Amino acid sequence: MRTTDGEEAIHPFRSIEELLSAAKPILRTAAKSPEPIWFSIQTVDFDALEDSF
């Protein structure tokens, strides 16, 4: 997600509910598609993230 000034947001969702609300339409579309959808959930090392900012 991008902020109003065009920058990438570090924390684009304020809550898990916002994240799930944003994901629902994507998942519904994927479920109706005849094509396979590949995705993965990856861990994030927050300590490394803090060092880069």
C-alpha positions as CSV (number, residue, x, y, z in Angstrom):
1,M,0.0,0.0,0.0
2,R,1.1,3.5,-0.7
3,T,0.5,6.6,1.5
4,T,-1.0,9.7,0.1
5,D,2.5,11.1,-0.7
6,G,3.3,8.0,-2.7
7,E,5.6,6.3,-0.2
8,E,5.2,2.6,0.8
9,A,3.6,2.3,4.2
10,I,5.7,0.4,6.7
11,H,2.5,-0.8,8.6
12,P,-0.2,-0.7,5.9
13,F,-2.9,-2.2,8.2
14,R,-3.7,-0.9,11.7
15,S,-5.4,-4.2,12.8
16,I,-5.8,-7.8,11.8
17,E,-9.4,-7.0,10.9
18,E,-8.2,-4.4,8.3
19,L,-5.9,-7.0,6.9
20,L,-8.6,-9.6,6.6
21,S,-11.1,-7.2,5.1
22,A,-8.5,-6.3,2.5
23,A,-7.8,-10.0,1.7
24,K,-11.4,-11.2,1.5
25,P,-12.1,-9.8,-2.1
26,I,-8.8,-11.3,-3.3
27,L,-9.6,-14.7,-1.8
28,R,-13.1,-14.7,-3.1
29,T,-12.0,-13.9,-6.7
30,A,-9.2,-16.6,-6.4
31,A,-11.8,-19.2,-5.2
32,K,-14.0,-18.6,-8.2
33,S,-11.1,-18.7,-10.7
34,P,-10.4,-21.9,-12.6
35,E,-6.7,-21.1,-12.6
36,P,-4.6,-22.2,-9.6
37,I,-3.4,-19.4,-7.3
38,W,-0.1,-19.8,-5.5
39,F,0.8,-17.8,-2.5
40,S,2.9,-18.1,0.6
41,I,3.0,-16.5,4.0
42,Q,6.5,-15.5,4.9
43,T,8.0,-14.5,8.3
44,V,9.4,-11.1,8.7
45,D,12.5,-10.4,10.9
46,F,11.4,-7.1,12.5
47,D,14.9,-6.6,14.0
48,A,16.4,-6.5,10.5
49,L,13.6,-4.2,9.3
50,E,14.3,-1.7,12.0
51,D,18.0,-1.6,11.1
52,S,17.1,-0.6,7.5
53,F,15.2,2.6,8.5
